Amino acid sequence: MFPNPSSGILNIELPNKQKPLRLVIRNFNGNILMENHESNTILIDKLSRGIYFVEVTDVNQKKYFKKFI
């Protein structure tokens, strides 16, 4: 995931160059703020400054979690 910190576009790279099936951005409380399907990028310029979490689900339903600022 790059860049981190970011204020515009967040890019996601999965092992074996897979394309994410689903990207979810959550706030510190776990609430879903944004969701994107079948894309390696998500536009986060509307988010306020802070700490967020991205949940990525690949085509095999494996989930990856990462914190970003």
C-alpha positions in Angstrom: 0.0 0.0 0.0 1.4 3.3 -1.0 1.8 6.2 -0.4 1.4 6.2 3.3 0.7 8.8 4.5 -1.5 9.8 1.7 -4.0 12.6 1.0 -5.2 11.7 -2.5 -5.1 8.2 -4.0 -4.2 5.1 -2.1 -2.6 2.3 -4.3 -2.9 -1.3 -3.2 -0.6 -4.1 -4.4 -1.3 -7.7 -3.6 0.9 -10.8 -3.9 1.2 -12.3 -7.4 -0.1 -9.0 -8.9 -3.7 -9.9 -8.1 -6.4 -7.3 -8.4 -8.4 -6.8 -5.2 -12.0 -7.9 -5.2 -13.0 -5.4 -2.6 -11.3 -2.5 -0.8 -12.9 -1.1 2.4 -11.8 2.0 4.3 -12.7 2.0 8.0 -12.3 4.7 10.6 -10.9 4.0 14.1 -14.3 2.8 15.3 -14.6 0.3 12.6 -17.3 2.1 10.6 -17.1 1.7 6.8 -16.4 5.0 5.2 -15.6 4.0 1.6 -15.8 0.9 -0.5 -14.4 0.1 -3.9 -14.6 -3.1 -6.1 -12.1 -4.6 -8.4 -9.6 -1.8 -8.4 -6.1 -1.3 -7.1 -6.7 2.3 -6.2 -9.1 4.2 -4.0 -9.6 8.0 -3.9 -9.3 9.2 -0.3 -9.1 13.0 -0.8 -12.5 13.5 0.9 -11.3 11.9 4.2 -10.3 14.2 7.0 -6.8 13.9 8.3 -6.4 10.9 10.7 -5.8 7.2 11.1 -7.7 4.8 9.0 -7.7 1.1 8.2 -7.9 -0.5 4.8 -9.4 -4.0 4.4 -8.6 -5.7 1.2 -10.3 -8.9 0.0 -8.6 -10.8 -2.9 -10.3 -13.2 -5.4 -9.6 -16.1 -3.0 -11.5 -14.3 -0.2 -8.3 -13.8 1.7 -8.4 -10.6 3.7 -5.5 -8.2 4.3 -5.6 -5.3 6.9 -3.4 -2.3 7.0 -3.3 1.0 8.9 -2.8 4.3 7.0 -2.6 8.0 7.8 
